[in-house]
Amino acid sequence: MPFTVAIVGRPNVGKSTLFNRLVGRRVALVDATPGVTRDRRTGAARIGAIEFTAIDTAGLEDAAGDTLEAAMRRQTDRALADADIALFVIDARAGITPLDRHFANHLRSAAKPVILIANKCDDGSDRLALEAYGLGLGAPIALSAEHGYGTPDLAAAIAALRPDAPSAAVDPADEEAEDGPALGTEGRPLQLAIVGRPNVGKSTLVNRLLGEERVITGPEPGITRDAIAIDWIWQGRAIRLIDTAGLRRRPRVVARIERLSVGDTLRAIRFAHVVVVVLDATAALEQQDLTIARMVESEGRALVLAVNKWDLVKDPKATLADIRRRIGHSLPQVQGVVLVTVSALGGSGLDGLLPAVWGAAERWQKRIATGPLNRWLGAVEDRHPPPLVRGRRVRLRYLTQVKSRPPTFALFAGGAGALPDSYLRYLVNGLRDSFDLPGVPIRINVRKGRNPFAADADEAS
């Protein structure tokens, strides 16, 4: 098993920049504003030939009570408790601060191997790192996380402290099949993104599902900034659960950090298998909720709607009927989408959420044989023929599924360009009803049937 390295330090010393360099891509949000990172974030990291799990943490601050800073401190303490090695990062250009000294004392008492990193030595020299000797954590490593200076020294220091990890022999009979592991196995977890407007209870829902305070919550909107991925096993199935920042209407997103957070959320949607859009039962459905759901459908992701704060609804029957009516009217492209009522704070209704997610995932990757598809197409054409175009009827020749995730079909037709959108919607709804695909985005790509005389005509010319 890979060992774990936690990156800690006061705000704005370059922890997230170092995390991004170790994982090899820009994952964590980076900005000159202190305190951008709030929750701890993990990633598969590599430096030289060494592979490990890196944890990016919020800036260490001396805070207590129920404040946001105290919640961030608790997340960092949990990361330290889970880690095998701590990377304590200071800003070499700013010198040693009282806060650096305070947390250096804290790390010494934690009985955890610590590597002291003097970051922002951008010229590659160690002259700025000399002051860090006074922290009593050993020789500092002069590093530039932004430019990569000093990474060989960091690799050597990690290699010296890494715990022994015996490698297990691999039985050839246990190797993955050519098509890769099934969705939901540890080698291929279900990517599940939790999205929605700010303050609808996304992080509370994530914590309730996991059974621990894994991400920071609070009454203030916009607490979550990064898209935090958490590996989790539910009933023997592997899930990568992704908590995201709230999505406001685009004109309201003006601050740079919020723009970065929105971009992180959109990437989480783009790479998810299933997306749970969380609605606020006390204010459902707002236009932004529908916009987010349409965005998920346009990306071709499987969709589940979770109506949170259901314990606060005074007339559940009427509220649920109104939500279903509005969804049916405003989201016809995902007709039959699964709707689950939950209370993330109280825990009610959650026993139905994960089964709904797995059902949506199975429909999203469903394969339909060509024979049944074309028998269905013939029956549909007899019942409701395509419209006449210039006095001639469009001929539907052949239908086949070309891919799943989402289910995508190729329809070969004579005069394909003339087939109207209304008839394509009719076909999509028919596929959804006949082959049990409720709430799943369906794509039909119309292709013009090949003219067998085209080659002869080209040769004659």
N, C-alpha and C positions, 0 to 999 in steps of 0.2 A: 504494500500500500504506500502511496506517496506521502511524504511528511508535509507538515503545514508551517508556513512562515507568515507571521502577522507584521504588518507595517504600521508603526505607531509614531506619534510625535505631535507637537502642538500644531494648531492650524497654520496652513499656508507655508509649509516647509517643503512641499513637493512630494508628498506621499502618493497621491493619485498618479502623478507623472511617472514615478518609479514603478507603481503597480502596472501601468500601461506598458512600460518598457519590458517588464518581466513576463507579462502574458503575451507580448508580441503584437498587440493591436490597441487601438484607442477605444477602451471600454469604459473606464471611469471618466466622469465629467471633470474637466480641468479648467480653472479660471483663476484670475488674480485675486478675486474676492475671497477673503478667508471664510472657512466654514461651509464650502460647497458640499463636501461629503458629509452625510449624516448617518446613514446605515452602513453596516459592514458589508463588503462585497467580496466574493471569492472568484477565483479564476485559475485555470490550469496554466502554470508558469514554467519557464525553462530558462536556465542560464548556463551556458556552456553545454555540458552533457548531463546536467543535473535537472531532474524534473520534480516539481513539487506543487502544492496548492498554496497560492498567495491570497492573503486577506487584506483588503484595503479598509482602513478604519477612519472614523471621524477624528478631527483634531482633539487632542487631549486638553481638557479644561478642568479646572478645579471647581466643580459644581456639585450640588446635592439637592435633594428634594424632588419635586415633580416638574422641574423646568425642562425645557427642550435640551439644554446643554447637559443636564444630569442624565437624561435618557440616552444621549449620544455617548456619554462617558460609560454608561453601563454596557452599551453595545461593544465598545472598545475593550472593556474588561472581559467580556465573554469571548471576544476574539483572542485575547491573550491567554485565557484559560484553555482554549482549544488548540493553541499553537504549540509547536515543538521548538521554534526559534522566533525571537522578536527582533525586528529591524527597527532600531530607534533612530529616527531621522531628525536632524537639526539643520537649520539654515546657516551655513558657514559664513555667508556674507553679512548676516545680521549679528553673528556672534552668539555667545551663550547668554540666554535670558534667565530670569528667576524661574519662569515656568519650566524651562528645560531642566534646571537643577532639581526642581520639585519632582518632576516625573522620572528623572534619573534615579532619585532615591526610591521612588515607588517600584521601579523595575528591579533594582537591586534586591528589594525585599520579596520580590515575586518568585525567586529561585527558578528563573527561566533563562536559558542561554540568550544573551543579548549581543547583537552586532551593532556597533555605533557607526552611523553614516553621517558624514559631514557633506550635505548636498549643496548644490549650486557652486561647486568648484569648476566653473565653466572653462577655465584656461588649462585644465588638466593637472595643475600643480596642487601640492598639499599644504601650501603656506597658510591658507585660510582655515585649515582643519586643526592647526596646532593648539588652539585654545580649547578644543573639545577634550583634550587629555584631562582637563580639570574636572570632568564629570565622574571620573573614577570607573568608567566602563571599559577600560582597555584602550588600545590604539584605535583611533577613528579611521574609517576608510573615506578618502577624498573621492567624491563622486559627483558626476553631473547626470542626473536622471534624464534631463532633456536631451543631452547630446551623446550620452553613452560612455563618457570618460569614467574610468575606474571600475567598469563591470568585471574585468578579469579578477581584480582584487576581491570584489564582492563574491564572485563564484568560489574562489579559494576559501574565503571565510565561511561560506555556507557549507561547503564540502567538509570542512574540518569539524563542524558542529552537527551535521546531519545525523539523525539516529540510525542505528543499524536497521536495515530493511531487507531481510532475506527474500530473494526472488523465488517464486514458485514455478516449478516446471509446468509447461503447457502440454496437455494431452492433445494430440492431433484430433482425436475424436470429439474434443470439445470446441474446436475452432469454429468460427462463425461461418454460416452458409454464404454462398456467393452473393445472395441478395442482401446480406447484412442481417443483423438481429431484428427481431420483431419490435414494433413500437411498444414501449412500456417496459422493456428490459433495461438492465443497467448500462448496456452498451448503446442503447438508443432510447433515452427517456422521452416521454411525452412532453413537449414544450407547451406549457400552459401559462398564458399571460392574463393577468387580472388588470383590466383597464376601466376607465370611467372618468366622469367629471371630478374636480377636486372635492374632497370632504364627503364622499358618498360612502366611505367605509371600506375602501380597498385594503388598506394595511391591516385594519382590524380583522377583516375576513381572512387574510393570509395568516395572521397570528393564531386565529381560532382554528383554522385547518391544521396548522402545524402543532398546536398545543403548547406553544411557548411564545414569549415576547421577542420574536426574531427581528421584527422591523419596528421602527419608532412610530407611535401613533399619538394623536392629540386633537383637541378641538379646532386648532387653527388649520385652515386650508393651505395646501402646498408644502406640507412637511416633507413628504417624499420627493426626492429630486432624481436620484439614479434609478434605473431599472434594475432591481435587485433580484438576481437569480439564485434560487435555493433548491438544492437537490433533496428529494424526498421520496420515500417509499410509502405507497398507499395500497394496502391489501396485496402486497407482493409485487406491485407494479411501480416502475420507476417513473417519477415525474420531476421535471425541472419547473418549479413554480416561480413565476416572475411577477414581482410587485412593481408597479409603475407609477410615475407621477401623473397627477390629474391633467386632463386635457380641457383647456378652456377654449372659447371661440377665438379664432386666429387674430382678430383685431385687438383683443385684450392682452395678447402675449407680446409684451414690449421689452421686458428685462432680458438681458443676455442669458442669465442663468436659466430662466424659465424656457427660453428658446432651446437651449441645450437639453433641458429635461424633456421637452416635447419631442425633440429629435430622437432621444433615447427611447421614449415610449413608442414612437412610430417604428423604430427598428425592432423593438420587441414584438410588435404586431406582425411585422413582415416575416419574422423568422419563427413565429409560433405555429403550432399545429392546431390548437384550440384556443379561442379567446373568450373569456368570461367578461362581458360588459356589465358592470355593477351599476344599478339604478338606485336612486333614493326614493323609497316608497312614499315619503312625505312630499316629494316634488317631482313625481314621474308623470309623464315623460316630457322632458324638456327637449327643445330642438337640438341641443348639443348631444343629448343621448342618441337621438336618431342619426345625427351626423357621424358619431363614433361608430355606431352599428353598421352604417353604410360603408364606412372606411374599411372595416373588417371584412365585409362582403366583397368589396372591390379588390382587396388583397387576396381573396380566395381562401380565407381561413374559416375553419369550422367555428360556429358561433353559439354561445349559450348566454341567456340573459338572466342575471341574478338580481332580484328586487330586494334590496337590503332595507333594514329598519322596519321590517314587517310588523314587529311588535308594537309599533307606534300608530298603526293604521286603525282608525275607528270603525270603518265599514269595509272589512276585507273583501266581501263578495262583490260589492259594487266597484271597489277600486281595481280588483283583478279583472273584472269584465271590461272596465274602461281601458286598462292597459292593453289587454288583448285586442280590443277593437282598434285602438290607435296603431298598434304594431301591424295588424293585418292591413290597415289602410296605408301606412307610411313605409312599410318594409315588405312589399310584395315579392321582392327578389329573394327573400329568405322565408318564404311562406311556411308556416308550421314550426318556426324556431322554438326551441325548448325554453320555457319560462319557469324559473324556480324562485319561490319566495323564501327568504332567509332572514335571520337576525344574527349578524356577525357578533354583536355584543353579547346577546343572550345564548347563542348557540343553536337556536331552533331552525329547522329546515335544512341544516347542513348535510344530513344523511342522504338527501336527494341530489345534492349538487355534483358530487364526484361521479355517481352513476350516470348523470345526464351528460357530463363531460366526456366520459368514455363512450357513451352511445353516439354522441356527435362525432367523435374521432373515428369510430367504426364506419359510420355512414360516409364521412368525408373521404375515406380511403377505399370505398367500396368499388368492386369491379363487376361489371355486368357483361355476360357473354353476348357475342354478336347475334347469335340465332334468336334469342328472346327479344333483343332490341329490334330486329327487323320484322319479326312477327307483330310486335307492338306498333311499329311504324306503319305497316300495312293497314292494321285496324284503325289507327288514328287517321290515316289518309282517307279511308273509306267513310269514316264517320264525319270528318270535317276536312274536305279537300283544300289544298292551297288556293289562294285567290287567282282569278284570271288577270293576266298582264298582257296588254295589247291584244286581247282576244284569245290568248293562249294560256293554258294552265301550266304552272310550274310543276315539273315532275320530281318527286322525291325518290331517288334511286337506292340509297344505301346509307345505313347509319352504323357507326362503330365507335366504341370507347377507345380513345387514344391515350388517356392517362387518368390517374386519380389524383386526389389532393390538390384541388377539388375535382370531382368527376367532370371530365372534359370529353366531348363527343365531336366526331367529324361527320357532317351530313353532306353527302354528295347529291347534288340536285341539278337538273337542267334549268338554265336561266337563274343561277344561284343569286346573282346580284339583285334580282327583282323580288326575292322573298322578303316580305315586310317584317318589321320588328314585332308587330302584334302577333303574327303567326309563330315566330320564334318563341315568344313568351308563352304561347299556347303549348308548344312542344315542351318547353322547360317545365311548365306546371304539370303536364301529362307525365313526364318522366318522374317528377317528384312524387306524384300520387301512385303511379303504377309500380315503382321500384323502391318504395319506402325510403325516400330521401328528404324528409322534412327538415327545414332549416339549414340545408346545405347549399352553398353556392354551386350553381351548375353552369357550365360553359358549353355552347354549341358553336363550332366553327363551320360555317357553310362553305363548301368547296364546289366549284363548278365541275360537272361531269365531263370527262375527257371526250373530245370529239374524235371518233376513229378515223375520220376523213382528213383531219388537220395535217397529218404527216404527208399524205398523198398530195394534198394541195400545195404544200411547201416544195415538194420535189418537182411538181409540174411547173412551178414558177421559176 
